[in-house]
Amino acid sequence: MHRRLSLRSSLAGLAAALCAAGCGGSSAATGPDRAAPAATSGAAVLQGTILGTGLAGTGTSVGAPVHALAGDTGWSVSIAGTSLAAAVDEDGRFTLSGVPAGSVGLRVEGPGVSAQVQVTGLVDRQVTSVEVRISGGAAQLTTPPTCAPTADTFFSGTLDQMAGTQLVVAGRPVDASQVQKVWRGDRRIQLSDLQVGEKVKVWGTLRGDGVVVAEEIAALTTGPGGSGGTWVSFKGVVQSVASLGAGGGVAALDEAGVHRSCDLRLTVAGRDVETNGSTVFKWSDGSALDPYAIVAGDVAAVGGWSKPEGYVLATKIVVDNR
């Protein structure tokens, strides 16, 4: 449903060629915090993703956003020798504007982690994109940085301000004058329906001046202070299926594919999922699915509201055709 960050390799290659004196690479991985020369303010933009391996005792060997591994608390990045700093969001994403051109030390800090990696080749009014992996207390770039006048981006945070089509999200300026889609959960809404104080996710283009030109925005809550939870979508293997109803009973599907008497509890990709009479069930080919046909081992995509009680109330479940 929502736009995903596209990899435009050919354009990236052209941008890299045009920035011949621009983006460079990084030094070898550093251990816990290493001093870097003091830097002055500048006009470059640095964005990236922080991945972790085996953090917080998870034992995972595959890089995933640090928040997914170690919890949504306390991760941040900063530029050594400056006051520039930013929080890392739930997707491991960050953006820093006003970064000095040339070479900078990017410091990553989180629970039990304080590491630094050198990023070179930053250019004023250009966007440099990096991916940093944290492992064993050290930080290392997974690929050389890329830079261009603009770059695809996505991030999430609180809607701080809204004046017409000009927004501030997590302290970052967002131009929504060209937005194509606005969502709340799986329902299309108007831009004006967004409310200051709620959590949103933005997909769009990051410019060299630090402004994000939004193409799509998703409201991740029912509204500021709402009790409906946070919108989530994920896909994985169905590990268990159980009925919440006392009598069970299989009712007929209506033409919309809704099973009106269905109250199931599933475990999908390790997450507890509950359904009700409003949950829509579909096969991946679009045909209606009898929810009581779902069995352990199926692969399901879930969209719904993550509740404070720890479960996801699904609005739609799509199961891969067998």
DRENMAR-361189 format. One line per 4 residues: their letters; for each residue x, y, z of N, C-alpha, C. Coordinates in steps of 0.1 Angstrom, whole numbers, plus 5000, padded with zeros to 4 digits. Atoms other than C-alpha are relative to their C-alpha. Layout:
<pts>
A) X/Y/Z/X/Y/Z/X/Y/Z; ... .
</pts>
This chain:
<pts>
MHRR) 5008/4988/5000/5000/5000/5000/5009/5012/5000; 4992/4988/4999/5025/5026/5011/5012/4999/4991; 4989/4999/5009/5053/5038/4989/5012/4995/5008; 4988/5004/4994/5086/5021/4996/5012/5007/4993 .
LSLR) 4988/4993/5005/5120/5037/4992/5006/4993/4988; 4995/5007/5012/5130/5029/4956/5015/5003/4998; 4986/4999/5002/5166/5023/4946/5002/5003/4985; 4998/4995/5014/5173/5043/4914/5015/4999/4997 .
SSLA) 4986/5001/5001/5207/5029/4907/5006/5008/4988; 4995/4992/5011/5211/5045/4873/5002/5014/5003; 4999/4986/4996/5203/5079/4886/5011/5003/5010; 4990/4998/4989/5225/5074/4916/5014/5000/4994 .
GLAA) 4987/5001/5006/5254/5064/4893/5003/5013/4993; 4998/4987/5007/5249/5096/4872/5003/5011/5010; 4998/4990/4990/5247/5117/4903/5014/4999/5006; 4987/5002/4995/5279/5101/4916/5011/5006/4990 .
ALCA) 4991/4995/5010/5296/5109/4883/5001/5016/5000; 5001/4986/5000/5284/5145/4884/5007/5006/5013; 4993/4995/4987/5298/5148/4920/5014/4994/5001; 4987/5006/5000/5332/5137/4911/5009/5003/5012 .
AGCG) 4992/4996/4988/5348/5157/4938/4992/4999/5013; 5009/5000/4989/5319/5150/4961/5002/4988/5009; 5000/5010/4990/5311/5119/4980/5012/4991/5000; 4988/5009/4999/5340/5098/4993/4996/4988/5007 .
GSSA) 5003/5012/4993/5341/5069/5016/5001/5002/5014; 4999/4999/4985/5349/5062/5052/5013/4993/5004; 4989/5007/4994/5378/5051/5073/4995/4986/5004; 5004/5013/4995/5379/5016/5086/4991/5002/5012 .
ATGP) 5009/5000/4988/5355/5007/5114/5007/5005/5012; 4994/4996/4987/5362/5024/5147/4993/4993/5011; 5005/5006/4988/5357/5011/5181/4992/5010/5008; 5008/4990/4993/5339/5029/5209/5007/5013/5000 .
DRAA) 4996/4986/5000/5342/5066/5204/5015/5003/4998; 4986/4996/5002/5374/5079/5189/5000/5015/4996; 5000/4986/5002/5382/5116/5189/5002/5004/4985; 4999/4995/5013/5378/5136/5157/5003/5014/5000 .
PAAT) 4997/4986/5000/5391/5170/5147/4987/5008/5000; 5012/4991/4999/5367/5199/5155/4996/5004/4986; 5005/4996/5013/5345/5209/5126/4992/5012/5001; 5009/4988/5000/5327/5241/5116/4987/4997/4994 .
SGAA) 5013/5002/5006/5292/5245/5105/5001/5000/4985; 5000/5000/5014/5283/5239/5069/4986/4999/4994; 5013/5000/5007/5254/5233/5044/4998/4987/4993; 5003/5013/5006/5256/5196/5036/4989/4993/5008 .
VLQG) 5010/5008/4993/5229/5171/5044/5005/4986/5000; 4995/5014/4999/5237/5136/5057/4988/4992/5005; 5011/5009/4996/5210/5109/5059/5005/4986/5000; 4996/5014/5000/5212/5072/5066/4992/4991/5009 .
TILG) 5007/5011/4992/5201/5040/5083/5011/4994/5009; 4991/5007/4991/5217/5025/5114/4995/4986/5002; 5003/5014/4998/5217/4987/5114/5008/4994/5011; 4993/5007/4989/5227/4964/5143/5000/4985/4998 .
TGLA) 4998/5014/5001/5239/4929/5146/5002/4995/5014; 4998/5006/4987/5233/4909/5178/4999/5009/5011; 5001/4991/4989/5223/4938/5199/4990/4995/5011; 5009/5003/4989/5206/4935/5233/4997/4985/5002 .
GTGT) 5002/5014/4997/5212/4898/5235/4991/4993/4990; 5009/5007/5010/5191/4890/5204/5006/4988/4993; 4993/5011/5007/5217/4868/5189/4999/5000/4985; 5002/5000/5015/5207/4878/5154/5013/5003/4993 .
SVGA) 4988/4998/5008/5234/4877/5128/4997/5009/4988; 5004/4992/5011/5215/4897/5102/4997/5014/5004; 5002/4986/4996/5215/4935/5103/4985/5004/4999; 5014/4995/5000/5182/4951/5112/5001/5014/5006 .
PVHA) 5000/4987/4993/5173/4986/5123/5002/4999/5015; 4996/5002/4986/5187/4991/5158/4988/5000/5009; 5012/5000/4991/5153/4999/5173/4993/4986/5000; 5007/5013/5001/5140/4965/5161/5008/4990/5008 .
LAGD) 4993/5009/4992/5168/4948/5179/5001/5003/5015; 4997/4996/4987/5173/4968/5210/4990/5009/5007; 5011/4992/4994/5140/4986/5217/5001/5015/4995; 5001/4986/5006/5128/5021/5207/5004/5010/5011 .
TGWS) 4996/4991/4990/5148/5039/5233/5015/5005/4998; 4986/4994/4998/5179/5062/5233/5009/5000/4989; 4990/5000/5011/5194/5058/5198/5001/5014/4994; 4998/4987/5006/5209/5090/5184/5013/5000/4992 .
VSIA) 4987/4998/5007/5236/5102/5160/5004/5015/5002; 4995/4987/4999/5257/5133/5161/5013/5002/4992; 4988/4997/5007/5286/5150/5143/5011/5005/5009; 4990/4996/4990/5318/5151/5163/5005/5014/4997 .
GTSL) 4995/4986/5001/5331/5186/5170/4990/5010/4997; 5011/4990/5003/5297/5202/5164/4989/4997/5010; 5012/5002/4992/5264/5205/5182/4989/4993/4993; 5010/5007/5008/5246/5187/5154/4997/4986/5006 .
AAAV) 5004/5013/4995/5226/5157/5167/4985/4998/4995; 5014/5004/5003/5194/5138/5158/4997/4987/5005; 5005/5013/4995/5173/5110/5171/4999/4990/4988; 5002/5010/5010/5172/5077/5152/4986/4994/5001 .
DEDG) 5014/5004/4999/5136/5067/5143/4999/4984/5001; 5003/5015/4999/5119/5032/5145/5005/4992/4989; 4995/5007/5011/5132/5023/5111/5015/5001/4999; 4985/4998/5000/5168/5032/5121/5005/5011/4991 .
RFTL) 4997/4989/5010/5166/5063/5099/5004/5013/5008; 4997/4987/4994/5182/5097/5107/5004/5010/4988; 4996/4990/5009/5189/5130/5089/5006/5012/5008; 4994/4989/4994/5213/5158/5098/5002/5011/4989 .
SGVP) 4998/4989/5009/5213/5192/5081/5010/5010/5005; 4990/4990/4996/5239/5220/5082/5013/4993/5004; 4987/5007/4998/5268/5194/5082/5011/5006/4993; 4988/4994/5007/5303/5207/5074/5003/4991/4988 .
AGSV) 4995/5007/5012/5315/5198/5039/5013/4993/5003; 4987/5007/4998/5344/5174/5036/4999/4987/5007; 5000/5012/4992/5351/5148/5062/4995/5003/5014; 5005/4999/4986/5332/5143/5095/5000/4987/5007 .
GLRV) 5001/5012/4992/5330/5119/5123/4985/4998/5004; 5014/5002/4997/5295/5104/5126/5000/4991/5013; 5001/5008/4988/5289/5092/5162/4986/4994/5002; 5013/5007/4997/5262/5066/5170/5000/4996/5014 .
EGPG) 5001/5003/4986/5250/5062/5205/4987/4994/5003; 5012/5007/4996/5225/5038/5220/5003/4992/5013; 4998/5009/4988/5220/5013/5249/5013/4992/4999; 4988/5007/5000/5255/5001/5256/5009/5002/4988 .
VSAQ) 4992/4998/5013/5269/5015/5223/5004/5014/4999; 4995/4987/5004/5291/5045/5216/5011/4998/4990; 4991/5003/5010/5308/5042/5183/5000/5011/4990; 4998/4989/5010/5321/5065/5155/5006/4995/4987 .
VQVT) 4994/5003/5013/5328/5062/5118/5002/5013/4993; 4997/4988/5008/5344/5087/5095/4993/5000/4986; 5006/4999/5013/5324/5099/5065/5006/5011/4992; 4993/4990/5007/5342/5118/5038/4993/5004/4987 .
GLVD) 5005/4996/5012/5333/5137/5007/4987/5007/5000; 5013/4993/5000/5303/5157/5019/5001/5013/4993; 5000/4988/5008/5293/5186/4997/4989/5009/5004; 5010/4991/4996/5274/5217/5006/4988/4999/4989 .
RQVT) 5012/5000/5008/5238/5217/4993/4998/4987/4992; 5002/5013/5006/5241/5180/4984/4996/4990/5011; 5005/5010/4991/5225/5150/5001/5009/4988/5000; 4992/5012/4999/5249/5123/5012/4993/4989/5008 .
SVEV) 5008/5011/4994/5233/5089/5020/5010/4989/5004; 4991/5011/4994/5250/5062/5042/4992/4989/5006; 5006/5011/4992/5242/5029/5058/5011/4995/5009; 4990/5003/4989/5260/5022/5091/4996/4987/5007 .
RISG) 5002/5012/4992/5263/4988/5107/5007/5001/5014; 4994/5001/4986/5269/4985/5145/5001/4985/5004; 4998/5013/4996/5285/4953/5156/5012/4999/5010; 4989/5002/4991/5306/4944/5186/5005/5014/5005 .
GAAQ) 4996/4987/4995/5307/4981/5197/5007/5008/4990; 4994/4992/5011/5321/4993/5164/4990/5004/4989; 5009/4995/5011/5306/5012/5135/5008/4999/4987; 4994/5001/5013/5313/5006/5098/4990/5003/4990 .
LTTP) 5009/4998/5011/5298/5018/5066/4999/4987/4992; 5002/5012/5008/5283/4989/5046/5003/5002/4986; 4997/4997/5014/5288/5006/5012/5005/5014/5000; 4995/4986/5001/5305/5038/5000/4988/5010/5000 .
PTCA) 5011/4990/5000/5284/5070/5006/4997/5004/4985; 5004/4995/5012/5264/5083/4977/4995/5014/5002; 5005/4986/4998/5256/5120/4971/4994/5005/4987; 5007/4995/5012/5233/5139/4948/4992/5013/5005 .
PTAD) 5007/4988/4996/5213/5172/4948/4987/4996/5008; 5011/5005/4993/5183/5151/4960/5001/4985/5003; 4999/5014/4998/5177/5116/4974/4986/4995/5005; 5012/5006/4994/5147/5093/4982/5002/4999/5015 .
TFFS) 4999/5001/4985/5139/5092/5019/4987/4996/5005; 5012/5002/4992/5114/5081/5045/5004/5001/5014; 4997/4999/4985/5111/5087/5082/4987/5001/5007; 5012/4999/4992/5086/5088/5110/5003/5009/5012 .
GTLD) 4999/4992/4988/5080/5111/5140/4987/5008/5002; 5011/4992/4996/5056/5135/5156/4998/5012/4991; 5003/4988/5007/5038/5161/5136/5000/5012/5009; 4998/4989/4990/5050/5192/5154/4992/5012/4996 .
QMAG) 5007/4988/5005/5035/5220/5132/4994/4997/4987; 5006/5002/5013/5012/5223/5103/4994/5014/4996; 5006/4987/5005/5004/5255/5083/4998/4997/4985; 5003/5004/5014/4986/5245/5051/5007/4988/4996 .
TQLV) 4992/5012/5005/5009/5222/5031/5014/5000/5005; 4986/5000/4995/5040/5231/5051/4999/4994/5014; 5000/5007/4987/5047/5207/5080/5013/5000/5006; 4988/5003/4993/5073/5201/5106/4998/4987/5007 .
VAGR) 5002/5014/4994/5077/5164/5115/5013/4996/5006; 4988/5004/4992/5102/5154/5142/5011/5011/4998; 4990/4989/5002/5118/5188/5138/5005/5003/4986; 4996/4999/5014/5122/5184/5100/4990/5007/4992 .
PVDA) 5010/4994/5009/5106/5207/5074/4995/4991/4989; 5006/5008/5010/5082/5189/5051/4991/5008/4991; 5008/4993/5009/5067/5204/5020/4990/4990/4994; 5010/5010/5005/5034/5185/5013/4991/5006/4989 .
SQVQ) 5007/4994/5011/5023/5207/4984/4998/4990/4988; 5001/5009/5011/5028/5178/4960/4997/4986/5005; 5004/5014/4994/5016/5149/4983/4990/4994/4991; 5010/5008/5009/4998/5122/4963/4990/4992/5008 .
KVWR) 5009/5009/4992/4984/5100/4991/5002/5003/5015; 4999/4999/4985/4976/5105/5028/4991/4989/5005; 5007/5012/4994/4965/5075/5049/4998/5002/5015; 5001/5003/4986/4952/5068/5083/4997/4985/5001 .
GDRR) 5002/5014/5001/4957/5031/5088/4999/4996/4985; 5001/5004/5014/4945/5015/5055/4989/5009/4993; 5010/4991/5006/4920/5044/5048/5006/5013/4995; 4996/4988/5006/4926/5073/5025/4994/5012/5008 .
IQLS) 5005/4988/4994/4922/5108/5042/5006/5012/4993; 4995/4988/5006/4928/5144/5033/5012/5005/5009; 4989/4995/4992/4960/5162/5044/4995/5008/5012; 5005/4992/4989/4939/5185/5065/4994/4992/5011 .
DLQV) 5005/5009/4989/4927/5155/5085/5011/4997/5010; 4989/5002/4990/4962/5152/5101/4999/5010/5011; 5000/4991/4989/4965/5167/5135/5013/5001/5007; 4988/4998/4993/4994/5182/5153/5000/4992/5012 .
GEKV) 4998/5008/4988/5007/5159/5180/4999/4985/4997; 5000/5014/5003/5001/5126/5162/5012/4996/4993; 4988/5006/5006/5027/5103/5149/4997/4997/4985; 5001/5002/5014/5032/5101/5111/5012/4994/4994 .
KVWG) 4989/5005/5008/5054/5085/5085/5000/5007/4987; 4999/4992/5012/5066/5104/5055/5009/4993/4990; 4992/5004/5011/5079/5092/5021/5002/5011/4990; 4998/4989/5010/5094/5116/4996/5014/5002/4995 .
TLRG) 4987/4996/5005/5124/5134/4983/5007/5010/5009; 4992/4991/4991/5151/5150/5005/5008/5008/4991; 4993/4991/5007/5165/5181/4990/5013/5004/5007; 4987/4995/4994/5200/5196/4995/4999/5011/5010 .
DGVV) 5002/4990/4989/5185/5223/5017/4994/4994/5012; 5005/5007/4989/5172/5197/5041/4985/4999/5001; 5015/5001/5001/5135/5200/5031/4996/4987/4993; 5005/5012/5006/5116/5168/5024/4987/5004/4992 .
VAEE) 5012/4998/5009/5091/5171/4995/4992/4987/5001; 5008/5012/4997/5064/5146/5006/4993/4995/4988; 5008/5006/5010/5049/5122/4981/4988/4992/5007; 5010/5008/4993/5030/5101/5007/5002/5001/5015 .
IAAL) 5000/4998/4986/5021/5105/5043/4990/4990/5007; 5009/5009/4993/5007/5079/5067/4999/5004/5015; 5002/4997/4985/4991/5088/5101/5001/4986/5007; 4997/5013/4993/5003/5060/5124/4992/4999/5013 .
TTGP) 5008/5001/4988/4978/5068/5152/4985/5004/4996; 5014/4995/5002/4940/5074/5155/4999/5015/5002; 5000/4985/4997/4949/5110/5164/5007/5002/5013; 4992/4997/4988/4967/5128/5192/4992/4996/5012 .
GGSG) 5006/5004/4988/4960/5112/5225/4990/4989/4998; 5010/5011/5003/4938/5085/5208/5004/4987/5007; 4997/5013/4993/4935/5051/5225/4999/4989/4990; 5002/5011/5010/4932/5032/5192/5013/4993/4997 .
GTWV) 4988/5006/5003/4969/5024/5191/5008/5006/4989; 4991/4996/5011/4996/5027/5164/4998/4991/4989; 5002/5008/5011/4992/5015/5129/5013/4992/4996; 4989/5008/5004/5015/4986/5119/4996/4991/4988 .
SFKG) 5002/5010/5011/5019/4964/5089/5012/4991/4999; 4988/5009/5000/5041/4933/5087/4995/4987/4994; 5003/5012/5006/5043/4899/5071/5009/4989/5005; 4992/5011/4995/5054/4865/5083/4992/4987/5001 .
VVQS) 5006/5013/4999/5046/4829/5090/4990/4999/5012; 5011/5002/4990/5014/4820/5109/5005/4989/5009; 4994/5010/4991/5027/4802/5140/4989/4992/5008; 5012/5006/4993/4993/4795/5157/4987/5007/4997 .
VASL) 5013/4995/5003/4956/4799/5152/4991/4995/5011; 5010/5004/4990/4929/4799/5179/4988/5008/4999; 5012/4993/5000/4893/4809/5182/4997/5007/5013; 5003/4992/4988/4883/4837/5207/4985/4998/5004 .
GAGG) 5014/5001/4997/4846/4829/5204/4997/4988/5008; 5004/5011/4991/4827/4806/5228/4995/4988/4992; 5006/5011/5007/4808/4786/5202/5007/4998/4987; 4993/5002/5013/4829/4791/5171/4990/5002/4988 .
GVAA) 5010/4998/5011/4805/4786/5142/5006/5007/4988; 4994/4994/5012/4815/4794/5106/4989/5007/4993; 5010/4993/5008/4794/4821/5090/5005/5002/4986; 4997/4998/5014/4793/4828/5053/5007/5013/4998 .
LDEA) 4993/4988/5004/4816/4854/5038/4990/5009/4992; 5008/4991/5009/4799/4885/5024/5008/5004/4988; 4993/4997/5013/4808/4900/4990/5013/5008/5002; 4988/4992/4997/4835/4922/5007/5011/4991/5006 .
GVHR) 4991/5009/4994/4852/4891/5021/5001/5001/5015; 5000/4998/4985/4843/4900/5057/4993/4988/5006; 5006/5011/4992/4836/4871/5081/4994/5006/5012; 5006/4992/4989/4811/4888/5104/5000/4994/5014 .
SCDL) 5000/5007/4986/4812/4862/5132/5014/4996/5004; 4986/5005/4997/4850/4858/5132/5007/5007/5011; 4991/4995/4990/4870/4863/5163/5011/4990/5002; 4988/5009/5000/4904/4846/5158/5011/5007/5007 .
RLTV) 4987/4995/4995/4937/4850/5176/5010/4992/4993; 4989/5006/5007/4968/4843/5156/5013/5005/5005; 4986/4995/4998/5005/4845/5161/5007/5000/4987; 4993/4998/5013/5022/4859/5130/5013/5007/5002 .
AGRD) 4987/4994/4999/5059/4865/5129/5003/5003/5015; 4997/4997/4986/5060/4863/5167/4991/5010/5007; 5008/4990/4994/5033/4889/5172/4986/4995/5002; 5014/5004/4998/4998/4883/5187/4991/5009/4992 .
VETN) 5009/4993/5008/4971/4892/5163/4986/4996/5003; 5015/5004/4997/4933/4894/5171/4992/5006/4988; 5009/4995/5011/4904/4899/5146/4987/5002/5006; 5014/4999/4996/4868/4909/5149/4991/5001/4987 .
GSTV) 5009/5001/5011/4838/4913/5127/5003/5010/4989; 4996/4990/5010/4854/4942/5108/5012/4996/4992; 4988/5004/5006/4885/4923/5098/4997/4994/4986; 5002/5005/5014/4888/4917/5060/5011/4989/4998 .
FKWS) 4990/5011/5003/4904/4883/5050/5000/4998/4985; 4998/5002/5014/4918/4878/5015/5011/4990/4997; 4989/5007/5005/4939/4854/4996/5009/5010/4992; 4991/4991/5007/4969/4870/4979/4996/5003/4986 .
DGSA) 5005/4997/5014/4952/4867/4945/4988/5009/5000; 5011/4991/4999/4924/4890/4958/4987/4993/5003; 5013/5007/4998/4897/4863/4963/4998/5000/5015; 5004/5000/4986/4878/4861/4996/5005/4987/5007 .
LDPY) 4994/5011/4992/4893/4839/5023/4991/4997/5012; 5006/5005/4988/4874/4819/5049/5010/5000/5011; 4989/4999/4989/4894/4829/5081/5003/4986/5007; 4997/5013/4993/4889/4794/5095/5008/4990/4992 .
AIVA) 4991/5008/5008/4909/4781/5066/5015/5003/5003; 4986/4996/4996/4940/4798/5080/5006/4989/5009; 4994/5010/4992/4964/4772/5094/5015/5004/5003; 4985/4997/4997/4999/4773/5110/5008/4996/4988 .
GDVA) 4992/5002/5011/5025/4775/5084/4997/5009/4988; 5004/4990/5011/5006/4799/5061/5009/5013/5002; 4993/4987/4999/5023/4832/5053/4990/5011/4998; 5010/4990/4999/5002/4862/5061/5006/5014/5001 .
AVGG) 4997/4985/4998/5004/4900/5057/4989/5006/5008; 5009/4994/4990/4988/4919/5085/5001/5015/5000; 5001/4985/4998/4976/4955/5087/4990/5002/5011; 5009/4998/4989/4961/4968/5119/5006/5010/5010 .
WSKP) 4996/4990/4989/4964/4988/5151/5006/4992/5012; 4992/5006/4989/4990/4978/5177/4994/5007/5013; 5007/4995/4987/4972/4981/5211/5010/5000/5011; 4991/5000/4988/4988/4990/5244/5001/4987/5008 .
EGYV) 5000/5013/4993/4978/4956/5257/5010/4990/4994; 4990/5008/5006/5004/4941/5234/4996/4992/4988; 5004/5007/5012/4984/4927/5205/4997/5009/4989; 5004/4992/5012/4975/4939/5170/4986/4996/4997 .
LATK) 5013/5002/5005/4939/4943/5161/5000/5002/4985; 4998/5000/5015/4939/4934/5124/4988/5006/4994; 5011/4996/5009/4918/4953/5099/5000/4993/4987; 4999/5008/5012/4930/4932/5070/5011/4990/5002 .
IVVD) 4990/5010/5000/4948/4899/5067/5000/4994/4986; 4999/5006/5014/4961/4886/5033/5009/4988/5001; 4992/5013/4999/4973/4850/5031/5005/4996/4986; 4995/5005/5012/4996/4838/5004/4993/4988/4995 .
NR) 5006/5012/5005/4979/4814/4981/5009/4988/5001; 4992/5013/4998/4990/4778/4987/5003/4994/4987 .
</pts>
